[in-house]
Amino acid sequence: MSSQDNEPAPSLYAAREPVFPRRVTGWFRNLKWIIMALTLGVYYLTPWIRWDRGPNLPDQAVLIDLANRRFFFFWIEIWPHEFYFIAGLLIMAGLGLFLFTSALGRVWCGYACPQTVWTDLFILVERWVEGDRNARLRLHKQKKWDLRKARLRITKWIAWALIGLATGGAWVFYFADAPTLMVDLLTGQAHPIAYTTMLVLTATTFFFGGIAREQICIYACPWPRIQAAMMDEDTLVVGYREWRGEPRKHSEAVKAGEPQGDCIDCMACVNVCPVGIDIRDGQQLECITCALCIDACDDMMDKIGKPRGLIDYMASTDEENERAGKPIKPVWQHILRPRTIMYTVLWALVGLGLVFALFIRPDIEMSVAPVRNPTFVTLSDGSVRNTYDVRLLNKHGEDRPFRLTVSGDPTLRVQLEGTAYESVNVPADSNYLQRVYVIAPSASTAANAERTPFRIWVEDTSNGERAHKDTIFNGKDN
């Protein structure tokens, strides 16, 4: 038996090495700060925007009112049966993601994804508390927990927990009146679901943004595996001009006498990468196209007196043309190509369709449900009565009188349960269920036919607006 047979089998899994990105300055880093401020500001402040809708509606500009099954967005009110608006917005979001990915790679992941935004915020707090990359590395490698390490870690964790708490708190404010819920939360009178939701979101934000970080982007998120279908050789992504940078300083080729490329192997691009990859190894699934490596490399090129752009946004076709000394395409030709134009047209069509549907939707609606048990009743005078549950929807901000009539058979007449009139007062901005009786005289065609189609009308008598539904009158079938 050889000595190799006694050696343990190699492990298929390696322990995670935490990534500690170095601070960097530059155009793309500033852009990320701006987007972070905007997205976090919108998320945290939106529930507190007030919007006057009248005495019968909530005054919160953006509110998901689960109790009344409605969604308010400034002047727009979405009812449960209008969920196609939400579906349309989700389709637009998906097409927008396809568009940006086909044009600029994982630009969404690098700049606006919630995981990226909160991870950036957590890293910023970590840098404030523990110092820049080298200081954090030393603290991580310090095995012994002394008073200083405990103080720094506890301070950081408390700050992360507060950010997570604010994140969960902002989320629940979208589902109830924010000022009222804030008072209830502070006084212990809020619903247990609110506290549970805040606790769960605090824990997940703490874990995703502070502990897991790039692991979510690499292993948990499905988008890196899907993005390849949206990209082609003309997609602009962060890349390394190998033809210009190689061979690197200290490489075997340089030692053998070959002229050195522009890359001095300073590792600045690696040290600033939030997912810990080396962009010089080519395109990788882990790359989120945040472009921080461009800022780091440009800064180093300035210091050594070399041209910027060793790492830059480029398409694979550009890299091939540059290597061959040919001119490259202008940026607009990469952006405006059949794939991106198709996504833009589809995105615009869906958006225009939603706007059109929003402007033509009626302010009154109705639904009719025949009562099937029994399908009809023969009254003492021989007439036949059918019963219907009519749900009336008044989207106006005040009570409206609705009158119900029928058409299709002149012998049919309407009788409303609970009133001697053909009209009913429907409360403002609400659904109203009204039981309606439709009666046919004994000698009429409808009373003696098995099924007679007719139409139920509802009219807002204050402005003449009308809606209707077709249904069936069930007779005796003599």
ZATORPA-778010 format. One record per residue (C-alpha): residue in one letter; x, y, z. Coordinates in nm, 2 decimals, always signed. Each point is the difference from the previous one (the first is absolute). Example, Ala and Ser with C-alpha at 12.3 -4.5 7.8 and 13.67 -1.06 7.14 Angstrom:
<kedrens>
KEDREN, code, x, y, z
KEDREN, a, +1.23, -0.45, +0.78
KEDREN, s, +0.14, +0.34, -0.07
</kedrens>
This chain:
<kedrens>
KEDREN, code, x, y, z
KEDREN, m, +0.00, +0.00, +0.00
KEDREN, s, +0.15, +0.34, -0.10
KEDREN, s, +0.01, +0.30, +0.23
KEDREN, q, -0.24, +0.17, -0.23
KEDREN, d, -0.27, -0.25, +0.10
KEDREN, n, +0.01, +0.13, +0.36
KEDREN, e, -0.05, +0.36, -0.09
KEDREN, p, -0.34, +0.15, +0.06
KEDREN, a, -0.22, +0.08, -0.30
KEDREN, p, +0.00, +0.36, -0.10
KEDREN, s, -0.30, +0.20, +0.11
KEDREN, l, -0.24, +0.11, -0.27
KEDREN, y, -0.10, +0.31, +0.21
KEDREN, a, +0.21, +0.29, +0.12
KEDREN, a, -0.07, +0.23, +0.29
KEDREN, r, -0.12, +0.34, -0.11
KEDREN, e, +0.26, +0.27, +0.01
KEDREN, p, -0.17, +0.33, +0.09
KEDREN, v, +0.05, +0.28, -0.25
KEDREN, f, +0.11, +0.34, +0.14
KEDREN, p, -0.02, +0.25, -0.29
KEDREN, r, +0.24, +0.29, +0.01
KEDREN, r, -0.13, +0.36, -0.01
KEDREN, v, +0.02, +0.15, -0.35
KEDREN, t, -0.09, +0.33, -0.15
KEDREN, g, -0.10, +0.08, -0.35
KEDREN, w, -0.29, +0.06, -0.24
KEDREN, f, -0.17, -0.34, +0.03
KEDREN, r, +0.04, +0.00, +0.38
KEDREN, n, -0.17, +0.35, +0.02
KEDREN, l, -0.27, -0.13, -0.23
KEDREN, k, -0.06, -0.29, +0.24
KEDREN, w, -0.02, +0.24, +0.30
KEDREN, i, -0.26, +0.21, -0.18
KEDREN, i, -0.21, -0.30, -0.09
KEDREN, m, +0.03, -0.14, +0.35
KEDREN, a, -0.12, +0.34, +0.15
KEDREN, l, -0.29, +0.01, -0.25
KEDREN, t, -0.12, -0.35, +0.04
KEDREN, l, +0.03, -0.01, +0.38
KEDREN, g, -0.17, +0.34, +0.02
KEDREN, v, -0.29, -0.11, -0.21
KEDREN, y, -0.04, -0.32, +0.20
KEDREN, y, +0.02, +0.16, +0.34
KEDREN, l, -0.19, +0.32, -0.07
KEDREN, t, -0.28, -0.10, -0.24
KEDREN, p, -0.24, -0.13, +0.27
KEDREN, w, +0.00, +0.34, +0.17
KEDREN, i, -0.11, +0.19, -0.31
KEDREN, r, -0.35, +0.13, +0.06
KEDREN, w, -0.27, +0.02, -0.27
KEDREN, d, -0.35, +0.14, +0.06
KEDREN, r, -0.26, -0.23, -0.15
KEDREN, g, -0.30, +0.13, +0.19
KEDREN, p, -0.17, -0.09, +0.32
KEDREN, n, -0.07, -0.37, -0.08
KEDREN, l, +0.34, -0.10, -0.13
KEDREN, p, +0.35, -0.03, +0.16
KEDREN, d, +0.23, +0.30, -0.03
KEDREN, q, +0.32, -0.21, -0.07
KEDREN, a, +0.14, +0.05, -0.35
KEDREN, v, +0.12, -0.36, -0.04
KEDREN, l, -0.20, -0.26, +0.20
KEDREN, i, -0.07, -0.38, -0.04
KEDREN, d, -0.33, -0.02, +0.18
KEDREN, l, -0.04, -0.37, +0.06
KEDREN, a, -0.30, +0.04, +0.23
KEDREN, n, -0.20, +0.16, -0.28
KEDREN, r, +0.19, -0.18, -0.28
KEDREN, r, +0.12, +0.31, -0.18
KEDREN, f, +0.32, +0.16, -0.11
KEDREN, f, +0.04, +0.38, +0.00
KEDREN, f, +0.27, +0.17, -0.19
KEDREN, f, -0.03, +0.38, +0.02
KEDREN, w, -0.32, +0.08, -0.21
KEDREN, i, -0.03, -0.36, -0.13
KEDREN, e, -0.22, -0.26, +0.18
KEDREN, i, +0.03, -0.36, -0.10
KEDREN, w, -0.28, -0.24, +0.10
KEDREN, p, +0.03, -0.38, +0.03
KEDREN, h, -0.16, -0.07, -0.33
KEDREN, e, +0.25, +0.24, -0.17
KEDREN, f, +0.30, -0.21, +0.10
KEDREN, y, +0.10, +0.00, -0.37
KEDREN, f, +0.15, +0.35, +0.07
KEDREN, i, +0.24, -0.16, +0.25
KEDREN, a, +0.07, -0.29, -0.24
KEDREN, g, +0.08, +0.26, -0.27
KEDREN, l, +0.24, +0.18, +0.22
KEDREN, l, +0.18, -0.33, +0.08
KEDREN, i, +0.02, -0.07, -0.37
KEDREN, m, +0.15, +0.34, -0.06
KEDREN, a, +0.25, -0.05, +0.28
KEDREN, g, +0.10, -0.33, -0.16
KEDREN, l, +0.04, +0.15, -0.35
KEDREN, g, +0.19, +0.29, +0.15
KEDREN, l, +0.24, -0.25, +0.17
KEDREN, f, +0.04, -0.18, -0.34
KEDREN, l, +0.07, +0.34, -0.17
KEDREN, f, +0.27, +0.12, +0.24
KEDREN, t, +0.16, -0.34, +0.01
KEDREN, s, +0.02, -0.03, -0.38
KEDREN, a, +0.15, +0.35, -0.02
KEDREN, l, +0.23, +0.02, +0.31
KEDREN, g, +0.02, -0.35, +0.16
KEDREN, r, -0.09, -0.04, +0.37
KEDREN, v, -0.03, +0.38, +0.05
KEDREN, w, -0.31, -0.05, +0.21
KEDREN, c, +0.19, -0.23, +0.23
KEDREN, g, +0.29, +0.24, +0.03
KEDREN, y, -0.19, +0.32, +0.07
KEDREN, a, -0.37, -0.04, +0.10
KEDREN, c, -0.06, -0.35, +0.13
KEDREN, p, -0.12, +0.01, +0.36
KEDREN, q, +0.27, -0.26, +0.10
KEDREN, t, +0.27, +0.23, -0.15
KEDREN, v, -0.14, +0.32, +0.15
KEDREN, w, -0.03, -0.14, +0.35
KEDREN, t, +0.34, -0.18, -0.02
KEDREN, d, +0.16, +0.33, -0.11
KEDREN, l, -0.16, +0.17, +0.30
KEDREN, f, +0.12, -0.28, +0.24
KEDREN, i, +0.35, +0.02, -0.13
KEDREN, l, +0.00, +0.37, +0.04
KEDREN, v, -0.10, -0.04, +0.37
KEDREN, e, +0.26, -0.27, +0.04
KEDREN, r, +0.27, +0.23, -0.15
KEDREN, w, -0.10, +0.29, +0.23
KEDREN, v, +0.02, -0.23, +0.31
KEDREN, e, +0.29, -0.23, -0.08
KEDREN, g, +0.20, +0.19, -0.26
KEDREN, d, +0.09, -0.07, -0.36
KEDREN, r, +0.10, -0.33, -0.15
KEDREN, n, +0.33, -0.07, +0.17
KEDREN, a, -0.14, +0.09, +0.34
KEDREN, r, -0.30, -0.23, -0.05
KEDREN, l, +0.22, -0.28, -0.12
KEDREN, r, +0.23, +0.03, +0.31
KEDREN, l, -0.31, +0.00, +0.22
KEDREN, h, -0.14, -0.31, -0.18
KEDREN, k, +0.33, -0.19, +0.03
KEDREN, q, +0.03, +0.09, +0.37
KEDREN, k, -0.10, -0.32, +0.17
KEDREN, k, +0.00, +0.13, +0.35
KEDREN, w, -0.30, +0.21, +0.10
KEDREN, d, +0.12, +0.29, +0.21
KEDREN, l, -0.20, +0.30, +0.12
KEDREN, r, +0.08, +0.20, -0.32
KEDREN, k, -0.12, -0.27, -0.24
KEDREN, a, -0.32, -0.06, +0.21
KEDREN, r, -0.07, +0.37, +0.01
KEDREN, l, +0.04, +0.04, -0.37
KEDREN, r, -0.20, -0.30, -0.09
KEDREN, i, -0.29, +0.07, +0.24
KEDREN, t, -0.01, +0.36, -0.13
KEDREN, k, -0.02, -0.12, -0.36
KEDREN, w, -0.26, -0.26, +0.07
KEDREN, i, -0.22, +0.25, +0.19
KEDREN, a, +0.02, +0.24, -0.29
KEDREN, w, -0.09, -0.28, -0.24
KEDREN, a, -0.29, -0.10, +0.22
KEDREN, l, -0.13, +0.35, +0.00
KEDREN, i, +0.02, +0.02, -0.38
KEDREN, g, -0.19, -0.33, -0.02
KEDREN, l, -0.26, +0.12, +0.25
KEDREN, a, -0.05, +0.32, -0.21
KEDREN, t, -0.03, -0.22, -0.31
KEDREN, g, -0.27, -0.22, +0.16
KEDREN, g, -0.17, +0.30, +0.15
KEDREN, a, -0.02, +0.18, -0.34
KEDREN, w, -0.14, -0.31, -0.16
KEDREN, v, -0.30, -0.03, +0.24
KEDREN, f, -0.08, +0.37, -0.04
KEDREN, y, -0.10, -0.08, -0.36
KEDREN, f, -0.29, -0.21, +0.13
KEDREN, a, -0.16, +0.24, +0.25
KEDREN, d, -0.02, +0.37, +0.07
KEDREN, a, +0.37, +0.08, +0.09
KEDREN, p, -0.05, +0.26, +0.28
KEDREN, t, -0.27, -0.21, +0.17
KEDREN, l, +0.20, -0.32, -0.03
KEDREN, m, +0.31, +0.17, +0.14
KEDREN, v, -0.19, +0.10, +0.31
KEDREN, d, -0.14, -0.35, +0.04
KEDREN, l, +0.34, -0.15, -0.04
KEDREN, l, +0.16, +0.22, +0.26
KEDREN, t, -0.29, -0.05, +0.25
KEDREN, g, -0.01, -0.38, -0.05
KEDREN, q, -0.35, +0.01, -0.15
KEDREN, a, +0.08, -0.10, -0.36
KEDREN, h, -0.12, -0.34, -0.13
KEDREN, p, +0.24, -0.29, +0.07
KEDREN, i, +0.04, -0.05, -0.38
KEDREN, a, +0.17, +0.35, -0.02
KEDREN, y, +0.25, -0.09, +0.27
KEDREN, t, +0.06, -0.35, -0.16
KEDREN, t, +0.06, +0.15, -0.34
KEDREN, m, +0.24, +0.26, +0.14
KEDREN, l, +0.19, -0.27, +0.19
KEDREN, v, +0.03, -0.22, -0.31
KEDREN, l, +0.11, +0.28, -0.23
KEDREN, t, +0.25, +0.13, +0.26
KEDREN, a, +0.16, -0.35, +0.02
KEDREN, t, +0.00, -0.06, -0.38
KEDREN, t, +0.14, +0.35, -0.07
KEDREN, f, +0.27, -0.05, +0.27
KEDREN, f, +0.10, -0.34, -0.15
KEDREN, f, -0.03, +0.08, -0.37
KEDREN, g, +0.18, +0.34, +0.01
KEDREN, g, +0.24, -0.06, +0.29
KEDREN, i, +0.09, -0.37, +0.00
KEDREN, a, -0.09, -0.17, -0.33
KEDREN, r, +0.07, +0.30, -0.23
KEDREN, e, +0.15, -0.12, -0.33
KEDREN, q, -0.12, -0.36, +0.07
KEDREN, i, -0.35, +0.10, -0.07
KEDREN, c, +0.10, +0.14, -0.34
KEDREN, i, +0.21, -0.30, -0.09
KEDREN, y, -0.20, -0.29, +0.14
KEDREN, a, -0.35, +0.10, +0.10
KEDREN, c, -0.10, +0.24, -0.28
KEDREN, p, -0.11, -0.17, -0.33
KEDREN, w, +0.07, +0.30, -0.22
KEDREN, p, +0.37, -0.07, -0.07
KEDREN, r, -0.11, -0.33, -0.16
KEDREN, i, -0.27, +0.17, -0.21
KEDREN, q, +0.19, +0.31, -0.11
KEDREN, a, +0.20, -0.18, -0.27
KEDREN, a, -0.32, -0.05, -0.20
KEDREN, m, -0.04, +0.38, -0.01
KEDREN, m, +0.35, +0.09, -0.10
KEDREN, d, +0.20, -0.03, -0.32
KEDREN, e, +0.33, +0.10, -0.15
KEDREN, d, -0.11, +0.37, -0.02
KEDREN, t, -0.10, +0.03, +0.37
KEDREN, l, +0.21, +0.25, +0.19
KEDREN, v, +0.15, -0.16, +0.31
KEDREN, v, +0.29, +0.07, +0.22
KEDREN, g, +0.31, -0.16, -0.15
KEDREN, y, +0.38, +0.00, +0.00
KEDREN, r, +0.20, +0.10, -0.31
KEDREN, e, +0.23, -0.30, +0.01
KEDREN, w, +0.18, +0.10, -0.32
KEDREN, r, +0.11, +0.32, +0.17
KEDREN, g, +0.06, -0.12, +0.36
KEDREN, e, +0.19, -0.32, -0.06
KEDREN, p, +0.26, -0.11, +0.08
KEDREN, r, -0.02, +0.13, +0.35
KEDREN, k, +0.28, +0.12, +0.22
KEDREN, h, +0.19, -0.29, +0.17
KEDREN, s, -0.14, -0.25, -0.25
KEDREN, e, +0.23, -0.27, -0.15
KEDREN, a, -0.04, +0.16, -0.34
KEDREN, v, +0.14, +0.33, +0.13
KEDREN, k, +0.28, -0.17, +0.18
KEDREN, a, +0.08, -0.17, -0.33
KEDREN, g, +0.04, +0.34, -0.17
KEDREN, e, -0.34, +0.08, -0.15
KEDREN, p, -0.12, +0.36, +0.03
KEDREN, q, -0.22, +0.05, +0.30
KEDREN, g, -0.37, +0.08, -0.05
KEDREN, d, -0.19, +0.28, +0.18
KEDREN, c, -0.12, -0.23, +0.28
KEDREN, i, +0.24, +0.03, +0.29
KEDREN, d, -0.18, -0.27, +0.20
KEDREN, c, -0.09, +0.24, +0.28
KEDREN, m, -0.32, -0.20, +0.08
KEDREN, a, -0.19, +0.32, +0.04
KEDREN, c, -0.28, -0.14, -0.22
KEDREN, v, -0.03, -0.31, +0.22
KEDREN, n, +0.02, +0.18, +0.33
KEDREN, v, -0.30, +0.23, -0.08
KEDREN, c, -0.22, -0.28, -0.15
KEDREN, p, -0.30, -0.06, +0.23
KEDREN, v, -0.02, -0.37, -0.12
KEDREN, g, +0.37, -0.06, +0.02
KEDREN, i, +0.07, -0.10, -0.36
KEDREN, d, +0.29, +0.10, -0.24
KEDREN, i, -0.15, +0.16, -0.30
KEDREN, r, +0.33, -0.06, -0.19
KEDREN, d, -0.10, -0.37, -0.01
KEDREN, g, -0.28, +0.09, -0.25
KEDREN, q, -0.38, +0.01, +0.03
KEDREN, q, -0.13, -0.20, +0.30
KEDREN, l, -0.34, -0.09, +0.14
KEDREN, e, +0.08, +0.18, +0.33
KEDREN, c, +0.06, +0.34, -0.16
KEDREN, i, -0.28, +0.24, +0.08
KEDREN, t, +0.13, +0.28, -0.23
KEDREN, c, +0.03, +0.25, +0.27
KEDREN, a, +0.31, +0.15, -0.18
KEDREN, l, +0.19, +0.08, +0.32
KEDREN, c, +0.30, -0.18, -0.15
KEDREN, i, -0.01, +0.26, -0.28
KEDREN, d, +0.03, +0.28, +0.26
KEDREN, a, +0.29, -0.18, +0.18
KEDREN, c, +0.19, -0.07, -0.32
KEDREN, d, -0.05, +0.35, -0.15
KEDREN, d, +0.14, +0.14, +0.33
KEDREN, m, +0.30, -0.22, -0.02
KEDREN, m, +0.06, +0.08, -0.37
KEDREN, d, -0.01, +0.37, +0.09
KEDREN, k, +0.27, -0.06, +0.26
KEDREN, i, +0.24, -0.18, -0.23
KEDREN, g, -0.07, +0.22, -0.30
KEDREN, k, -0.18, -0.25, -0.22
KEDREN, p, -0.32, +0.06, -0.20
KEDREN, r, -0.33, -0.08, +0.18
KEDREN, g, -0.22, -0.28, -0.12
KEDREN, l, +0.21, -0.31, +0.07
KEDREN, i, -0.32, -0.12, +0.17
KEDREN, d, -0.31, +0.15, -0.16
KEDREN, y, -0.35, -0.06, -0.13
KEDREN, m, +0.04, -0.18, -0.34
KEDREN, a, -0.16, -0.26, -0.22
KEDREN, s, +0.18, -0.31, -0.11
KEDREN, t, -0.01, +0.12, -0.36
KEDREN, d, +0.18, +0.32, +0.11
KEDREN, e, +0.27, -0.20, +0.17
KEDREN, e, +0.06, -0.20, -0.32
KEDREN, n, +0.01, +0.31, -0.22
KEDREN, e, +0.24, +0.18, +0.24
KEDREN, r, +0.23, -0.30, +0.00
KEDREN, a, +0.00, +0.00, -0.38
KEDREN, g, +0.05, +0.38, -0.01
KEDREN, k, -0.34, +0.06, -0.16
KEDREN, p, -0.24, +0.28, +0.11
KEDREN, i, -0.27, -0.09, +0.25
KEDREN, k, -0.37, +0.07, -0.01
KEDREN, p, -0.14, +0.31, +0.17
KEDREN, v, -0.19, -0.05, +0.32
KEDREN, w, -0.34, +0.08, -0.16
KEDREN, q, +0.04, -0.29, -0.25
KEDREN, h, +0.05, -0.24, +0.30
KEDREN, i, -0.31, +0.14, +0.17
KEDREN, l, -0.23, +0.03, -0.30
KEDREN, r, +0.00, -0.34, -0.16
KEDREN, p, -0.29, -0.24, -0.09
KEDREN, r, -0.01, -0.17, +0.33
KEDREN, t, -0.02, +0.31, +0.21
KEDREN, i, -0.24, +0.17, -0.24
KEDREN, m, -0.23, -0.30, +0.03
KEDREN, y, +0.01, +0.01, +0.38
KEDREN, t, -0.06, +0.38, -0.01
KEDREN, v, -0.30, -0.03, -0.23
KEDREN, l, -0.16, -0.28, +0.21
KEDREN, w, +0.06, +0.20, +0.32
KEDREN, a, -0.16, +0.31, -0.15
KEDREN, l, -0.30, -0.19, -0.14
KEDREN, v, -0.07, -0.15, +0.34
KEDREN, g, +0.03, +0.34, +0.16
KEDREN, l, -0.22, +0.17, -0.25
KEDREN, g, -0.26, -0.28, +0.04
KEDREN, l, +0.00, +0.06, +0.38
KEDREN, v, -0.04, +0.37, -0.04
KEDREN, f, -0.28, -0.05, -0.25
KEDREN, a, -0.18, -0.24, +0.22
KEDREN, l, +0.04, +0.23, +0.30
KEDREN, f, -0.17, +0.29, -0.19
KEDREN, i, -0.29, -0.20, -0.14
KEDREN, r, -0.09, -0.20, +0.31
KEDREN, p, -0.35, +0.09, +0.12
KEDREN, d, -0.08, +0.16, +0.34
KEDREN, i, -0.29, -0.24, +0.05
KEDREN, e, +0.00, -0.37, -0.05
KEDREN, m, -0.22, -0.30, +0.07
KEDREN, s, +0.00, -0.38, +0.02
KEDREN, v, -0.31, -0.22, -0.01
KEDREN, a, -0.02, -0.35, +0.16
KEDREN, p, -0.33, -0.19, -0.05
KEDREN, v, -0.12, -0.18, +0.31
KEDREN, r, -0.03, -0.37, -0.10
KEDREN, n, -0.18, -0.15, +0.29
KEDREN, p, -0.28, +0.02, -0.11
KEDREN, t, +0.06, +0.11, -0.36
KEDREN, f, -0.35, +0.16, +0.00
KEDREN, v, -0.31, +0.04, +0.22
KEDREN, t, -0.36, -0.01, -0.12
KEDREN, l, -0.20, +0.27, +0.19
KEDREN, s, -0.37, -0.03, +0.11
KEDREN, d, -0.11, +0.20, -0.30
KEDREN, g, +0.18, -0.24, -0.24
KEDREN, s, +0.28, +0.24, -0.08
KEDREN, v, +0.36, -0.13, +0.01
KEDREN, r, +0.28, +0.16, +0.20
KEDREN, n, +0.38, -0.04, -0.03
KEDREN, t, +0.24, +0.12, +0.26
KEDREN, y, +0.34, +0.16, -0.06
KEDREN, d, +0.28, +0.13, +0.22
KEDREN, v, +0.11, +0.33, -0.16
KEDREN, r, +0.33, +0.15, +0.12
KEDREN, l, +0.02, +0.37, -0.07
KEDREN, l, +0.33, +0.18, +0.00
KEDREN, n, +0.01, +0.37, +0.07
KEDREN, k, +0.35, +0.15, -0.06
KEDREN, h, -0.10, +0.35, +0.07
KEDREN, g, +0.09, +0.18, +0.32
KEDREN, e, -0.36, +0.06, +0.10
KEDREN, d, -0.32, -0.20, +0.03
KEDREN, r, -0.18, -0.05, -0.33
KEDREN, p, -0.36, -0.10, -0.08
KEDREN, f, +0.00, -0.30, -0.24
KEDREN, r, -0.32, -0.10, -0.18
KEDREN, l, -0.04, -0.36, -0.14
KEDREN, t, -0.20, -0.09, -0.30
KEDREN, v, -0.03, -0.29, -0.25
KEDREN, s, -0.02, -0.02, -0.38
KEDREN, g, -0.04, -0.28, -0.25
KEDREN, d, -0.36, -0.10, +0.09
KEDREN, p, -0.25, +0.28, +0.06
KEDREN, t, -0.21, -0.22, +0.23
KEDREN, l, +0.28, -0.03, +0.26
KEDREN, r, +0.00, +0.23, +0.31
KEDREN, v, +0.25, +0.06, +0.28
KEDREN, q, -0.06, -0.01, +0.37
KEDREN, l, +0.28, +0.08, +0.25
KEDREN, e, +0.01, -0.17, +0.33
KEDREN, g, -0.04, +0.24, +0.30
KEDREN, t, -0.15, +0.29, -0.20
KEDREN, a, -0.31, +0.08, -0.20
KEDREN, y, +0.20, +0.20, -0.25
KEDREN, e, +0.22, -0.10, -0.30
KEDREN, s, +0.29, +0.21, +0.14
KEDREN, v, +0.25, -0.07, +0.28
KEDREN, n, +0.25, +0.24, +0.16
KEDREN, v, +0.35, -0.15, -0.04
KEDREN, p, +0.26, +0.13, +0.26
KEDREN, a, +0.30, +0.19, -0.13
KEDREN, d, +0.30, -0.20, -0.13
KEDREN, s, -0.14, -0.34, +0.10
KEDREN, n, -0.16, -0.33, -0.12
KEDREN, y, -0.37, -0.04, +0.08
KEDREN, l, -0.18, -0.33, -0.03
KEDREN, q, -0.37, +0.03, -0.09
KEDREN, r, -0.24, -0.29, -0.04
KEDREN, v, -0.22, +0.06, -0.31
KEDREN, y, -0.32, -0.18, -0.10
KEDREN, v, -0.10, -0.01, -0.37
KEDREN, i, -0.36, -0.10, -0.06
KEDREN, a, -0.18, -0.11, -0.32
KEDREN, p, -0.38, -0.02, -0.02
KEDREN, s, -0.15, -0.35, -0.03
KEDREN, a, -0.11, +0.05, -0.36
KEDREN, s, +0.33, +0.14, -0.12
KEDREN, t, +0.25, -0.17, -0.22
KEDREN, a, +0.28, +0.03, +0.26
KEDREN, a, -0.22, -0.18, +0.27
KEDREN, n, -0.07, -0.29, -0.23
KEDREN, a, +0.34, -0.04, -0.17
KEDREN, e, +0.28, -0.20, +0.15
KEDREN, r, +0.27, +0.27, -0.05
KEDREN, t, -0.06, +0.36, -0.11
KEDREN, p, +0.31, +0.23, -0.04
KEDREN, f, -0.04, +0.36, +0.13
KEDREN, r, +0.22, +0.28, +0.12
KEDREN, i, +0.01, +0.17, +0.35
KEDREN, w, +0.10, +0.37, -0.01
KEDREN, v, +0.13, +0.22, +0.28
KEDREN, e, -0.01, +0.38, -0.04
KEDREN, d, +0.16, +0.27, +0.21
KEDREN, t, -0.30, +0.23, +0.01
KEDREN, s, +0.22, +0.29, +0.10
KEDREN, n, +0.20, +0.01, -0.32
KEDREN, g, -0.16, -0.25, -0.23
KEDREN, e, +0.30, -0.24, -0.01
KEDREN, r, -0.12, -0.36, -0.07
KEDREN, a, +0.13, -0.36, +0.01
KEDREN, h, -0.16, -0.33, -0.08
KEDREN, k, +0.03, -0.38, +0.02
KEDREN, d, -0.17, -0.27, -0.21
KEDREN, t, -0.16, -0.29, +0.18
KEDREN, i, -0.27, -0.26, -0.04
KEDREN, f, -0.36, -0.02, +0.13
KEDREN, n, -0.11, -0.35, +0.09
KEDREN, g, -0.37, -0.08, -0.07
KEDREN, k, -0.23, -0.30, +0.05
KEDREN, d, +0.06, -0.15, -0.35
KEDREN, n, -0.37, -0.12, -0.04
</kedrens>
